[in-house]
Amino acid sequence: MTKRLTVAQAIVAFLKNQYLERDGRQYRFFEGCFGIFGHGNVAGMGQALEQDPGLPYYLFRNEQAMVHAATALPRAPSA
């Protein structure tokens, strides 16, 4: 059976299915994504992210805020 997807939907599905293994446990490689929509981003990507709640999207207003979040996120204790 063929599942029809847009390119954006296929990208989101691909990112959700990436895992790495460490100490015998599997972890998701992509826990979510950062972005600023309206800065030349493709509208279809936003729609694909909205339709699939399995990959969280974190909206930022400027690049500086994204840099601070991207720096802090790996250092934050995991749940």
All heavy atoms as a GROMACS GRO file, in nm:
protein
  620
    1MET      N    1   0.084  -0.118   0.000
    1MET     CA    2   0.000   0.000   0.000
    1MET      C    3   0.089   0.124   0.000
    1MET      O    4   0.182   0.136   0.079
    1MET     CB    5  -0.089  -0.002   0.124
    1MET     CG    6  -0.185   0.111   0.130
    1MET     SD    7  -0.305   0.074   0.259
    1MET     CE    8  -0.332   0.236   0.320
    2THR      N    9   0.058   0.216  -0.086
    2THR     CA   10   0.136   0.339  -0.099
    2THR      C   11   0.076   0.449  -0.013
    2THR      O   12  -0.045   0.470  -0.013
    2THR     CB   13   0.137   0.386  -0.246
    2THR    OG1   14   0.190   0.282  -0.327
    2THR    CG2   15   0.219   0.511  -0.262
    3LYS      N   16   0.162   0.516   0.061
    3LYS     CA   17   0.118   0.630   0.142
    3LYS      C   18   0.167   0.757   0.074
    3LYS      O   19   0.286   0.776   0.055
    3LYS     CB   20   0.176   0.618   0.283
    3LYS     CG   21   0.128   0.726   0.376
    3LYS     CD   22   0.179   0.702   0.517
    3LYS     CE   23   0.127   0.809   0.609
    3LYS     NZ   24   0.176   0.790   0.745
    4ARG      N   25   0.075   0.843   0.036
    4ARG     CA   26   0.112   0.964  -0.034
    4ARG      C   27   0.141   1.076   0.066
    4ARG      O   28   0.060   1.105   0.153
    4ARG     CB   29   0.000   1.007  -0.128
    4ARG     CG   30  -0.021   0.905  -0.241
    4ARG     CD   31  -0.138   0.934  -0.328
    4ARG     NE   32  -0.125   1.011  -0.448
    4ARG     CZ   33  -0.032   1.000  -0.543
    4ARG    NH1   34   0.066   0.916  -0.528
    4ARG    NH2   35  -0.035   1.072  -0.651
    5LEU      N   36   0.259   1.136   0.051
    5LEU     CA   37   0.303   1.245   0.139
    5LEU      C   38   0.358   1.358   0.055
    5LEU      O   39   0.412   1.336  -0.053
    5LEU     CB   40   0.414   1.196   0.232
    5LEU     CG   41   0.385   1.083   0.329
    5LEU    CD1   42   0.513   1.040   0.398
    5LEU    CD2   43   0.282   1.126   0.430
    6THR      N   44   0.349   1.478   0.109
    6THR     CA   45   0.420   1.589   0.048
    6THR      C   46   0.566   1.576   0.090
    6THR      O   47   0.602   1.498   0.179
    6THR     CB   48   0.364   1.724   0.096
    6THR    OG1   49   0.388   1.737   0.237
    6THR    CG2   50   0.214   1.736   0.068
    7VAL      N   51   0.652   1.654   0.027
    7VAL     CA   52   0.794   1.651   0.064
    7VAL      C   53   0.811   1.691   0.210
    7VAL      O   54   0.886   1.629   0.285
    7VAL     CB   55   0.876   1.744  -0.028
    7VAL    CG1   56   1.018   1.757   0.021
    7VAL    CG2   57   0.873   1.693  -0.171
    8ALA      N   58   0.739   1.793   0.253
    8ALA     CA   59   0.749   1.839   0.393
    8ALA      C   60   0.704   1.730   0.489
    8ALA      O   61   0.767   1.708   0.593
    8ALA     CB   62   0.668   1.966   0.412
    9GLN      N   63   0.595   1.661   0.459
    9GLN     CA   64   0.548   1.553   0.546
    9GLN      C   65   0.649   1.440   0.550
    9GLN      O   66   0.670   1.379   0.656
    9GLN     CB   67   0.413   1.501   0.496
    9GLN     CG   68   0.299   1.598   0.517
    9GLN     CD   69   0.173   1.555   0.444
    9GLN    OE1   70   0.178   1.487   0.341
    9GLN    NE2   71   0.058   1.594   0.497
   10ALA      N   72   0.713   1.411   0.438
   10ALA     CA   73   0.815   1.306   0.434
   10ALA      C   74   0.937   1.345   0.518
   10ALA      O   75   0.994   1.262   0.588
   10ALA     CB   76   0.857   1.278   0.290
   11ILE      N   77   0.975   1.473   0.517
   11ILE     CA   78   1.087   1.520   0.598
   11ILE      C   79   1.056   1.505   0.746
   11ILE      O   80   1.138   1.456   0.823
   11ILE     CB   81   1.123   1.666   0.563
   11ILE    CG1   82   1.184   1.673   0.423
   11ILE    CG2   83   1.217   1.726   0.666
   11ILE    CD1   84   1.201   1.814   0.371
   12VAL      N   85   0.937   1.545   0.786
   12VAL     CA   86   0.897   1.533   0.927
   12VAL      C   87   0.896   1.386   0.969
   12VAL      O   88   0.946   1.350   1.075
   12VAL     CB   89   0.760   1.600   0.952
   12VAL    CG1   90   0.707   1.569   1.090
   12VAL    CG2   91   0.770   1.751   0.934
   13ALA      N   92   0.840   1.299   0.885
   13ALA     CA   93   0.838   1.155   0.917
   13ALA      C   94   0.980   1.099   0.927
   13ALA      O   95   1.010   1.018   1.015
   13ALA     CB   96   0.758   1.080   0.811
   14PHE      N   97   1.068   1.142   0.837
   14PHE     CA   98   1.207   1.096   0.840
   14PHE      C   99   1.276   1.139   0.969
   14PHE      O  100   1.343   1.060   1.034
   14PHE     CB  101   1.282   1.152   0.718
   14PHE     CG  102   1.427   1.119   0.717
   14PHE    CD1  103   1.471   0.995   0.676
   14PHE    CD2  104   1.521   1.212   0.758
   14PHE    CE1  105   1.606   0.964   0.675
   14PHE    CE2  106   1.656   1.183   0.758
   14PHE     CZ  107   1.698   1.058   0.717
   15LEU      N  108   1.260   1.266   1.008
   15LEU     CA  109   1.323   1.315   1.130
   15LEU      C  110   1.271   1.244   1.254
   15LEU      O  111   1.346   1.216   1.348
   15LEU     CB  112   1.302   1.466   1.144
   15LEU     CG  113   1.372   1.553   1.039
   15LEU    CD1  114   1.333   1.700   1.058
   15LEU    CD2  115   1.522   1.536   1.044
   16LYS      N  116   1.142   1.211   1.256
   16LYS     CA  117   1.083   1.141   1.371
   16LYS      C  118   1.136   0.999   1.385
   16LYS      O  119   1.135   0.944   1.494
   16LYS     CB  120   0.931   1.135   1.357
   16LYS     CG  121   0.861   1.261   1.395
   16LYS     CD  122   0.712   1.250   1.378
   16LYS     CE  123   0.656   1.116   1.414
   16LYS     NZ  124   0.514   1.102   1.391
   17ASN      N  125   1.181   0.939   1.276
   17ASN     CA  126   1.224   0.800   1.278
   17ASN      C  127   1.375   0.783   1.288
   17ASN      O  128   1.426   0.673   1.262
   17ASN     CB  129   1.172   0.727   1.154
   17ASN     CG  130   1.023   0.706   1.162
   17ASN    OD1  131   0.974   0.660   1.264
   17ASN    ND2  132   0.952   0.743   1.059
   18GLN      N  133   1.446   0.886   1.329
   18GLN     CA  134   1.591   0.877   1.346
   18GLN      C  135   1.622   0.851   1.493
   18GLN      O  136   1.580   0.928   1.580
   18GLN     CB  137   1.660   1.006   1.300
   18GLN     CG  138   1.637   1.039   1.156
   18GLN     CD  139   1.675   0.925   1.064
   18GLN    OE1  140   1.789   0.880   1.066
   18GLN    NE2  141   1.580   0.879   0.984
   19TYR      N  142   1.693   0.745   1.520
   19TYR     CA  143   1.727   0.706   1.656
   19TYR      C  144   1.876   0.681   1.667
   19TYR      O  145   1.944   0.653   1.568
   19TYR     CB  146   1.652   0.580   1.698
   19TYR     CG  147   1.505   0.601   1.717
   19TYR    CD1  148   1.416   0.592   1.610
   19TYR    CD2  149   1.455   0.634   1.842
   19TYR    CE1  150   1.281   0.613   1.628
   19TYR    CE2  151   1.319   0.656   1.861
   19TYR     CZ  152   1.233   0.645   1.754
   19TYR     OH  153   1.100   0.668   1.772
   20LEU      N  154   1.928   0.691   1.787
   20LEU     CA  155   2.064   0.651   1.815
   20LEU      C  156   2.062   0.559   1.935
   20LEU      O  157   1.967   0.559   2.013
   20LEU     CB  158   2.157   0.771   1.838
   20LEU     CG  159   2.120   0.871   1.948
   20LEU    CD1  160   2.183   0.831   2.080
   20LEU    CD2  161   2.168   1.006   1.907
   21GLU      N  162   2.164   0.478   1.947
   21GLU     CA  163   2.169   0.383   2.057
   21GLU      C  164   2.289   0.415   2.145
   21GLU      O  165   2.399   0.440   2.096
   21GLU     CB  166   2.181   0.241   2.004
   21GLU     CG  167   2.171   0.137   2.114
   21GLU     CD  168   2.171  -0.003   2.059
   21GLU    OE1  169   2.121  -0.024   1.947
   21GLU    OE2  170   2.222  -0.092   2.130
   22ARG      N  171   2.264   0.416   2.275
   22ARG     CA  172   2.370   0.442   2.372
   22ARG      C  173   2.344   0.357   2.495
   22ARG      O  174   2.233   0.360   2.549
   22ARG     CB  175   2.373   0.590   2.408
   22ARG     CG  176   2.482   0.625   2.504
   22ARG     CD  177   2.485   0.773   2.529
   22ARG     NE  178   2.581   0.803   2.632
   22ARG     CZ  179   2.591   0.919   2.690
   22ARG    NH1  180   2.513   1.017   2.654
   22ARG    NH2  181   2.678   0.939   2.784
   23ASP      N  182   2.443   0.283   2.537
   23ASP     CA  183   2.432   0.197   2.654
   23ASP      C  184   2.314   0.101   2.644
   23ASP      O  185   2.243   0.076   2.742
   23ASP     CB  186   2.421   0.280   2.783
   23ASP     CG  187   2.543   0.367   2.807
   23ASP    OD1  188   2.653   0.324   2.767
   23ASP    OD2  189   2.528   0.476   2.866
   24GLY      N  190   2.290   0.051   2.524
   24GLY     CA  191   2.184  -0.046   2.505
   24GLY      C  192   2.043   0.012   2.498
   24GLY      O  193   1.947  -0.063   2.490
   25ARG      N  194   2.029   0.143   2.502
   25ARG     CA  195   1.896   0.208   2.493
   25ARG      C  196   1.889   0.292   2.368
   25ARG      O  197   1.989   0.349   2.324
   25ARG     CB  198   1.872   0.297   2.615
   25ARG     CG  199   1.854   0.219   2.743
   25ARG     CD  200   1.821   0.308   2.860
   25ARG     NE  201   1.704   0.390   2.835
   25ARG     CZ  202   1.674   0.500   2.903
   25ARG    NH1  203   1.752   0.540   3.001
   25ARG    NH2  204   1.566   0.569   2.875
   26GLN      N  205   1.770   0.300   2.311
   26GLN     CA  206   1.750   0.385   2.194
   26GLN      C  207   1.693   0.519   2.236
   26GLN      O  208   1.606   0.526   2.323
   26GLN     CB  209   1.654   0.319   2.095
   26GLN     CG  210   1.718   0.211   2.013
   26GLN     CD  211   1.630   0.173   1.895
   26GLN    OE1  212   1.510   0.197   1.895
   26GLN    NE2  213   1.691   0.113   1.795
   27TYR      N  214   1.742   0.624   2.172
   27TYR     CA  215   1.697   0.761   2.196
   27TYR      C  216   1.663   0.826   2.063
   27TYR      O  217   1.729   0.799   1.962
   27TYR     CB  218   1.807   0.844   2.264
   27TYR     CG  219   1.851   0.792   2.397
   27TYR    CD1  220   1.957   0.702   2.407
   27TYR    CD2  221   1.788   0.833   2.514
   27TYR    CE1  222   1.998   0.654   2.530
   27TYR    CE2  223   1.829   0.786   2.638
   27TYR     CZ  224   1.934   0.696   2.644
   27TYR     OH  225   1.974   0.650   2.766
   28ARG      N  226   1.564   0.912   2.064
   28ARG     CA  227   1.534   0.988   1.943
   28ARG      C  228   1.647   1.085   1.916
   28ARG      O  229   1.697   1.151   2.006
   28ARG     CB  230   1.403   1.066   1.959
   28ARG     CG  231   1.283   0.976   1.947
   28ARG     CD  232   1.154   1.051   1.957
   28ARG     NE  233   1.144   1.150   1.850
   28ARG     CZ  234   1.038   1.226   1.833
   28ARG    NH1  235   0.936   1.215   1.913
   28ARG    NH2  236   1.034   1.312   1.736
   29PHE      N  237   1.687   1.095   1.791
   29PHE     CA  238   1.796   1.185   1.755
   29PHE      C  239   1.746   1.329   1.746
   29PHE      O  240   1.815   1.422   1.783
   29PHE     CB  241   1.857   1.142   1.621
   29PHE     CG  242   1.985   1.210   1.589
   29PHE    CD1  243   2.100   1.182   1.662
   29PHE    CD2  244   1.993   1.302   1.487
   29PHE    CE1  245   2.220   1.245   1.633
   29PHE    CE2  246   2.112   1.366   1.458
   29PHE     CZ  247   2.225   1.337   1.531
   30PHE      N  248   1.624   1.347   1.698
   30PHE     CA  249   1.563   1.480   1.688
   30PHE      C  250   1.445   1.486   1.784
   30PHE      O  251   1.345   1.419   1.764
   30PHE     CB  252   1.513   1.508   1.546
   30PHE     CG  253   1.623   1.515   1.445
   30PHE    CD1  254   1.652   1.405   1.366
   30PHE    CD2  255   1.698   1.630   1.429
   30PHE    CE1  256   1.754   1.410   1.273
   30PHE    CE2  257   1.800   1.636   1.337
   30PHE     CZ  258   1.828   1.526   1.258
   31GLU      N  259   1.456   1.567   1.888
   31GLU     CA  260   1.346   1.581   1.984
   31GLU      C  261   1.249   1.691   1.943
   31GLU      O  262   1.142   1.704   1.998
   31GLU     CB  263   1.402   1.612   2.123
   31GLU     CG  264   1.473   1.494   2.187
   31GLU     CD  265   1.380   1.380   2.222
   31GLU    OE1  266   1.259   1.402   2.241
   31GLU    OE2  267   1.429   1.267   2.230
   32GLY      N  268   1.288   1.772   1.848
   32GLY     CA  269   1.204   1.881   1.802
   32GLY      C  270   1.284   1.969   1.708
   32GLY      O  271   1.396   1.934   1.670
   33CYS      N  272   1.226   2.080   1.668
   33CYS     CA  273   1.298   2.171   1.579
   33CYS      C  274   1.266   2.316   1.614
   33CYS      O  275   1.160   2.347   1.666
   33CYS     CB  276   1.266   2.140   1.434
   33CYS     SG  277   1.093   2.149   1.392
   34PHE      N  278   1.362   2.402   1.586
   34PHE     CA  279   1.349   2.546   1.608
   34PHE      C  280   1.323   2.613   1.473
   34PHE      O  281   1.366   2.563   1.369
   34PHE     CB  282   1.478   2.606   1.664
   34PHE     CG  283   1.517   2.557   1.800
   34PHE    CD1  284   1.648   2.567   1.842
   34PHE    CD2  285   1.426   2.504   1.888
   34PHE    CE1  286   1.688   2.525   1.966
   34PHE    CE2  287   1.463   2.461   2.013
   34PHE     CZ  288   1.594   2.471   2.052
   35GLY      N  289   1.259   2.727   1.475
   35GLY     CA  290   1.240   2.798   1.350
   35GLY      C  291   1.178   2.934   1.367
   35GLY      O  292   1.128   2.970   1.474
   36ILE      N  293   1.187   3.011   1.260
   36ILE     CA  294   1.123   3.141   1.251
   36ILE      C  295   1.047   3.141   1.120
   36ILE      O  296   1.107   3.154   1.013
   36ILE     CB  297   1.226   3.257   1.251
   36ILE    CG1  298   1.312   3.253   1.375
   36ILE    CG2  299   1.155   3.391   1.238
   36ILE    CD1  300   1.426   3.354   1.372
   37PHE      N  301   0.918   3.120   1.124
   37PHE     CA  302   0.842   3.120   1.000
   37PHE      C  303   0.822   3.262   0.951
   37PHE      O  304   0.804   3.355   1.028
   37PHE     CB  305   0.707   3.049   1.019
   37PHE     CG  306   0.722   2.900   1.011
   37PHE    CD1  307   0.712   2.822   1.124
   37PHE    CD2  308   0.750   2.840   0.891
   37PHE    CE1  309   0.728   2.685   1.116
   37PHE    CE2  310   0.766   2.703   0.881
   37PHE     CZ  311   0.755   2.626   0.995
   38GLY      N  312   0.831   3.275   0.821
   38GLY     CA  313   0.821   3.406   0.759
   38GLY      C  314   0.955   3.456   0.709
   38GLY      O  315   0.962   3.555   0.639
   39HIS      N  316   1.062   3.386   0.740
   39HIS     CA  317   1.194   3.422   0.691
   39HIS      C  318   1.234   3.333   0.574
   39HIS      O  319   1.336   3.267   0.576
   39HIS     CB  320   1.298   3.411   0.803
   39HIS     CG  321   1.302   3.529   0.892
   39HIS    ND1  322   1.262   3.523   1.023
   39HIS    CD2  323   1.339   3.656   0.870
   39HIS    CE1  324   1.275   3.641   1.078
   39HIS    NE2  325   1.321   3.724   0.986
   40GLY      N  326   1.150   3.324   0.474
   40GLY     CA  327   1.180   3.243   0.357
   40GLY      C  328   1.154   3.096   0.375
   40GLY      O  329   1.191   3.016   0.289
   41ASN      N  330   1.093   3.055   0.484
   41ASN     CA  331   1.061   2.913   0.504
   41ASN      C  332   0.944   2.872   0.415
   41ASN      O  333   0.856   2.951   0.385
   41ASN     CB  334   1.024   2.885   0.650
   41ASN     CG  335   1.144   2.899   0.740
   41ASN    OD1  336   1.249   2.848   0.711
   41ASN    ND2  337   1.127   2.971   0.849
   42VAL      N  338   0.945   2.748   0.377
   42VAL     CA  339   0.839   2.696   0.292
   42VAL      C  340   0.713   2.676   0.376
   42VAL      O  341   0.718   2.618   0.484
   42VAL     CB  342   0.884   2.563   0.229
   42VAL    CG1  343   0.776   2.504   0.141
   42VAL    CG2  344   1.013   2.584   0.150
   43ALA      N  345   0.601   2.724   0.326
   43ALA     CA  346   0.475   2.714   0.400
   43ALA      C  347   0.435   2.569   0.425
   43ALA      O  348   0.377   2.536   0.527
   43ALA     CB  349   0.364   2.787   0.325
   44GLY      N  350   0.468   2.480   0.335
   44GLY     CA  351   0.432   2.339   0.351
   44GLY      C  352   0.499   2.274   0.470
   44GLY      O  353   0.444   2.183   0.531
   45MET      N  354   0.618   2.320   0.506
   45MET     CA  355   0.688   2.264   0.623
   45MET      C  356   0.612   2.298   0.751
   45MET      O  357   0.597   2.215   0.838
   45MET     CB  358   0.830   2.319   0.628
   45MET     CG  359   0.918   2.247   0.723
   45MET     SD  360   0.944   2.078   0.666
   45MET     CE  361   1.031   2.014   0.803
   46GLY      N  362   0.564   2.420   0.761
   46GLY     CA  363   0.484   2.459   0.878
   46GLY      C  364   0.358   2.378   0.890
   46GLY      O  365   0.320   2.336   0.999
   47GLN      N  366   0.293   2.353   0.779
   47GLN     CA  367   0.171   2.273   0.780
   47GLN      C  368   0.201   2.129   0.820
   47GLN      O  369   0.128   2.070   0.900
   47GLN     CB  370   0.105   2.275   0.642
   47GLN     CG  371  -0.025   2.198   0.636
   47GLN     CD  372  -0.088   2.203   0.499
   47GLN    OE1  373  -0.038   2.266   0.407
   47GLN    NE2  374  -0.201   2.136   0.486
   48ALA      N  375   0.310   2.073   0.769
   48ALA     CA  376   0.347   1.935   0.804
   48ALA      C  377   0.380   1.923   0.952
   48ALA      O  378   0.343   1.826   1.017
   48ALA     CB  379   0.465   1.889   0.720
   49LEU      N  380   0.450   2.022   1.008
   49LEU     CA  381   0.482   2.020   1.151
   49LEU      C  382   0.356   2.034   1.236
   49LEU      O  383   0.343   1.973   1.342
   49LEU     CB  384   0.580   2.131   1.184
   49LEU     CG  385   0.723   2.107   1.138
   49LEU    CD1  386   0.803   2.236   1.143
   49LEU    CD2  387   0.789   2.000   1.223
   50GLU      N  388   0.262   2.115   1.190
   50GLU     CA  389   0.138   2.135   1.264
   50GLU      C  390   0.051   2.009   1.261
   50GLU      O  391  -0.012   1.974   1.360
   50GLU     CB  392   0.061   2.253   1.205
   50GLU     CG  393  -0.066   2.285   1.280
   50GLU     CD  394  -0.140   2.404   1.220
   50GLU    OE1  395  -0.153   2.409   1.096
   50GLU    OE2  396  -0.182   2.489   1.296
   51GLN      N  397   0.050   1.939   1.150
   51GLN     CA  398  -0.032   1.819   1.135
   51GLN      C  399   0.022   1.701   1.213
   51GLN      O  400  -0.052   1.608   1.244
   51GLN     CB  401  -0.041   1.780   0.987
   51GLN     CG  402  -0.124   1.874   0.904
   51GLN     CD  403  -0.118   1.839   0.756
   51GLN    OE1  404  -0.028   1.769   0.711
   51GLN    NE2  405  -0.213   1.891   0.681
   52ASP      N  406   0.151   1.702   1.244
   52ASP     CA  407   0.213   1.588   1.312
   52ASP      C  408   0.268   1.633   1.447
   52ASP      O  409   0.377   1.688   1.455
   52ASP     CB  410   0.325   1.532   1.226
   52ASP     CG  411   0.375   1.398   1.275
   52ASP    OD1  412   0.350   1.365   1.393
   52ASP    OD2  413   0.436   1.326   1.197
   53PRO      N  414   0.193   1.610   1.555
   53PRO     CA  415   0.238   1.656   1.686
   53PRO      C  416   0.356   1.576   1.743
   53PRO      O  417   0.408   1.611   1.848
   53PRO     CB  418   0.114   1.640   1.773
   53PRO     CG  419   0.036   1.532   1.709
   53PRO     CD  420   0.064   1.542   1.561
   54GLY      N  421   0.401   1.473   1.674
   54GLY     CA  422   0.510   1.390   1.724
   54GLY      C  423   0.647   1.456   1.718
   54GLY      O  424   0.742   1.408   1.777
   55LEU      N  425   0.659   1.568   1.646
   55LEU     CA  426   0.785   1.641   1.638
   55LEU      C  427   0.757   1.785   1.677
   55LEU      O  428   0.706   1.863   1.597
   55LEU     CB  429   0.843   1.634   1.496
   55LEU     CG  430   0.981   1.694   1.478
   55LEU    CD1  431   1.086   1.610   1.554
   55LEU    CD2  432   1.019   1.700   1.331
   56PRO      N  433   0.786   1.822   1.802
   56PRO     CA  434   0.755   1.957   1.848
   56PRO      C  435   0.829   2.065   1.770
   56PRO      O  436   0.943   2.046   1.729
   56PRO     CB  437   0.801   1.958   1.993
   56PRO     CG  438   0.818   1.817   2.033
   56PRO     CD  439   0.846   1.740   1.907
   57TYR      N  440   0.762   2.176   1.749
   57TYR     CA  441   0.820   2.291   1.680
   57TYR      C  442   0.825   2.406   1.780
   57TYR      O  443   0.725   2.438   1.844
   57TYR     CB  444   0.735   2.329   1.559
   57TYR     CG  445   0.782   2.456   1.494
   57TYR    CD1  446   0.897   2.457   1.416
   57TYR    CD2  447   0.714   2.576   1.513
   57TYR    CE1  448   0.943   2.574   1.358
   57TYR    CE2  449   0.759   2.692   1.455
   57TYR     CZ  450   0.873   2.691   1.378
   57TYR     OH  451   0.918   2.806   1.321
   58TYR      N  452   0.940   2.467   1.794
   58TYR     CA  453   0.959   2.578   1.886
   58TYR      C  454   0.978   2.705   1.807
   58TYR      O  455   1.077   2.721   1.734
   58TYR     CB  456   1.079   2.552   1.977
   58TYR     CG  457   1.065   2.423   2.054
   58TYR    CD1  458   1.131   2.308   2.014
   58TYR    CD2  459   0.981   2.414   2.166
   58TYR    CE1  460   1.118   2.189   2.083
   58TYR    CE2  461   0.966   2.295   2.235
   58TYR     CZ  462   1.035   2.184   2.193
   58TYR     OH  463   1.020   2.066   2.262
   59LEU      N  464   0.882   2.795   1.817
   59LEU     CA  465   0.883   2.920   1.742
   59LEU      C  466   0.965   3.025   1.816
   59LEU      O  467   0.946   3.046   1.936
   59LEU     CB  468   0.739   2.970   1.724
   59LEU     CG  469   0.723   3.106   1.658
   59LEU    CD1  470   0.768   3.098   1.512
   59LEU    CD2  471   0.578   3.150   1.665
   60PHE      N  472   1.053   3.090   1.743
   60PHE     CA  473   1.133   3.199   1.798
   60PHE      C  474   1.110   3.324   1.716
   60PHE      O  475   1.070   3.318   1.601
   60PHE     CB  476   1.282   3.162   1.798
   60PHE     CG  477   1.316   3.057   1.900
   60PHE    CD1  478   1.308   2.924   1.869
   60PHE    CD2  479   1.353   3.094   2.027
   60PHE    CE1  480   1.339   2.827   1.963
   60PHE    CE2  481   1.383   2.998   2.122
   60PHE     CZ  482   1.376   2.865   2.090
   61ARG      N  483   1.137   3.437   1.777
   61ARG     CA  484   1.116   3.565   1.709
   61ARG      C  485   1.243   3.618   1.644
   61ARG      O  486   1.236   3.703   1.557
   61ARG     CB  487   1.061   3.670   1.807
   61ARG     CG  488   0.930   3.628   1.869
   61ARG     CD  489   0.822   3.623   1.765
   61ARG     NE  490   0.696   3.583   1.826
   61ARG     CZ  491   0.599   3.528   1.760
   61ARG    NH1  492   0.610   3.506   1.632
   61ARG    NH2  493   0.489   3.494   1.820
   62ASN      N  494   1.359   3.573   1.690
   62ASN     CA  495   1.483   3.617   1.627
   62ASN      C  496   1.591   3.510   1.642
   62ASN      O  497   1.580   3.419   1.724
   62ASN     CB  498   1.530   3.752   1.684
   62ASN     CG  499   1.554   3.748   1.832
   62ASN    OD1  500   1.624   3.660   1.881
   62ASN    ND2  501   1.497   3.842   1.906
   63GLU      N  502   1.698   3.527   1.566
   63GLU     CA  503   1.804   3.427   1.563
   63GLU      C  504   1.881   3.422   1.695
   63GLU      O  505   1.927   3.316   1.736
   63GLU     CB  506   1.900   3.457   1.448
   63GLU     CG  507   1.841   3.431   1.311
   63GLU     CD  508   1.759   3.547   1.257
   63GLU    OE1  509   1.744   3.650   1.329
   63GLU    OE2  510   1.708   3.536   1.145
   64GLN      N  511   1.894   3.535   1.760
   64GLN     CA  512   1.969   3.539   1.887
   64GLN      C  513   1.901   3.450   1.992
   64GLN      O  514   1.968   3.377   2.065
   64GLN     CB  515   1.980   3.681   1.938
   64GLN     CG  516   2.064   3.692   2.064
   64GLN     CD  517   2.078   3.836   2.112
   64GLN    OE1  518   2.015   3.926   2.060
   64GLN    NE2  519   2.160   3.856   2.213
   65ALA      N  520   1.770   3.455   1.999
   65ALA     CA  521   1.697   3.372   2.095
   65ALA      C  522   1.717   3.223   2.064
   65ALA      O  523   1.730   3.141   2.155
   65ALA     CB  524   1.549   3.407   2.093
   66MET      N  525   1.722   3.188   1.934
   66MET     CA  526   1.745   3.048   1.897
   66MET      C  527   1.883   3.001   1.940
   66MET      O  528   1.898   2.887   1.984
   66MET     CB  529   1.729   3.030   1.746
   66MET     CG  530   1.589   2.997   1.704
   66MET     SD  531   1.579   2.931   1.538
   66MET     CE  532   1.606   3.075   1.441
   67VAL      N  533   1.983   3.088   1.927
   67VAL     CA  534   2.119   3.050   1.968
   67VAL      C  535   2.124   3.023   2.117
   67VAL      O  536   2.182   2.924   2.161
   67VAL     CB  537   2.219   3.162   1.929
   67VAL    CG1  538   2.355   3.136   1.991
   67VAL    CG2  539   2.230   3.171   1.778
   68HIS      N  540   2.060   3.108   2.196
   68HIS     CA  541   2.059   3.087   2.341
   68HIS      C  542   1.989   2.956   2.377
   68HIS      O  543   2.036   2.879   2.460
   68HIS     CB  544   1.992   3.204   2.413
   68HIS     CG  545   2.071   3.331   2.408
   68HIS    ND1  546   2.197   3.340   2.459
   68HIS    CD2  547   2.041   3.453   2.359
   68HIS    CE1  548   2.243   3.463   2.441
   68HIS    NE2  549   2.150   3.532   2.380
   69ALA      N  550   1.875   2.930   2.314
   69ALA     CA  551   1.800   2.805   2.342
   69ALA      C  552   1.879   2.682   2.296
   69ALA      O  553   1.884   2.581   2.367
   69ALA     CB  554   1.664   2.811   2.276
   70ALA      N  555   1.941   2.690   2.179
   70ALA     CA  556   2.016   2.576   2.127
   70ALA      C  557   2.138   2.546   2.214
   70ALA      O  558   2.180   2.432   2.228
   70ALA     CB  559   2.060   2.603   1.984
   71THR      N  560   2.196   2.649   2.275
   71THR     CA  561   2.308   2.631   2.364
   71THR      C  562   2.264   2.572   2.498
   71THR      O  563   2.332   2.486   2.554
   71THR     CB  564   2.380   2.765   2.390
   71THR    OG1  565   2.419   2.820   2.263
   71THR    CG2  566   2.502   2.748   2.476
   72ALA      N  567   2.150   2.614   2.547
   72ALA     CA  568   2.102   2.570   2.678
   72ALA      C  569   2.036   2.432   2.675
   72ALA      O  570   2.046   2.357   2.772
   72ALA     CB  571   2.002   2.671   2.732
   73LEU      N  572   1.972   2.397   2.566
   73LEU     CA  573   1.895   2.273   2.560
   73LEU      C  574   1.976   2.148   2.592
   73LEU      O  575   1.933   2.066   2.675
   73LEU     CB  576   1.827   2.260   2.424
   73LEU     CG  577   1.726   2.146   2.411
   73LEU    CD1  578   1.609   2.166   2.508
   73LEU    CD2  579   1.674   2.137   2.269
   74PRO      N  580   2.095   2.129   2.535
   74PRO     CA  581   2.171   2.007   2.569
   74PRO      C  582   2.219   2.004   2.714
   74PRO      O  583   2.247   1.898   2.769
   74PRO     CB  584   2.290   2.008   2.474
   74PRO     CG  585   2.261   2.111   2.374
   74PRO     CD  586   2.160   2.203   2.430
   75ARG      N  587   2.229   2.119   2.776
   75ARG     CA  588   2.277   2.127   2.914
   75ARG      C  589   2.166   2.109   3.016
   75ARG      O  590   2.193   2.089   3.133
   75ARG     CB  591   2.345   2.262   2.936
   75ARG     CG  592   2.466   2.277   2.847
   75ARG     CD  593   2.525   2.413   2.859
   75ARG     NE  594   2.635   2.425   2.765
   75ARG     CZ  595   2.707   2.532   2.750
   75ARG    NH1  596   2.683   2.639   2.822
   75ARG    NH2  597   2.806   2.534   2.663
   76ALA      N  598   2.043   2.121   2.971
   76ALA     CA  599   1.930   2.109   3.062
   76ALA      C  600   1.912   1.963   3.104
   76ALA      O  601   1.931   1.872   3.023
   76ALA     CB  602   1.803   2.160   2.996
   77PRO      N  603   1.874   1.938   3.229
   77PRO     CA  604   1.852   1.799   3.271
   77PRO      C  605   1.733   1.740   3.195
   77PRO      O  606   1.633   1.807   3.175
   77PRO     CB  607   1.823   1.811   3.420
   77PRO     CG  608   1.796   1.954   3.447
   77PRO     CD  609   1.854   2.034   3.334
   78SER      N  610   1.746   1.616   3.153
   78SER     CA  611   1.638   1.552   3.080
   78SER      C  612   1.534   1.498   3.177
   78SER      O  613   1.565   1.465   3.292
   78SER     CB  614   1.691   1.441   2.991
   78SER     OG  615   1.757   1.345   3.069
   79ALA      N  616   1.412   1.488   3.130
   79ALA     CA  617   1.303   1.442   3.216
   79ALA      C  618   1.303   1.294   3.232
   79ALA      O  619   1.350   1.216   3.160
   79ALA     CB  620   1.170   1.487   3.157
   0.00000   0.00000   0.00000
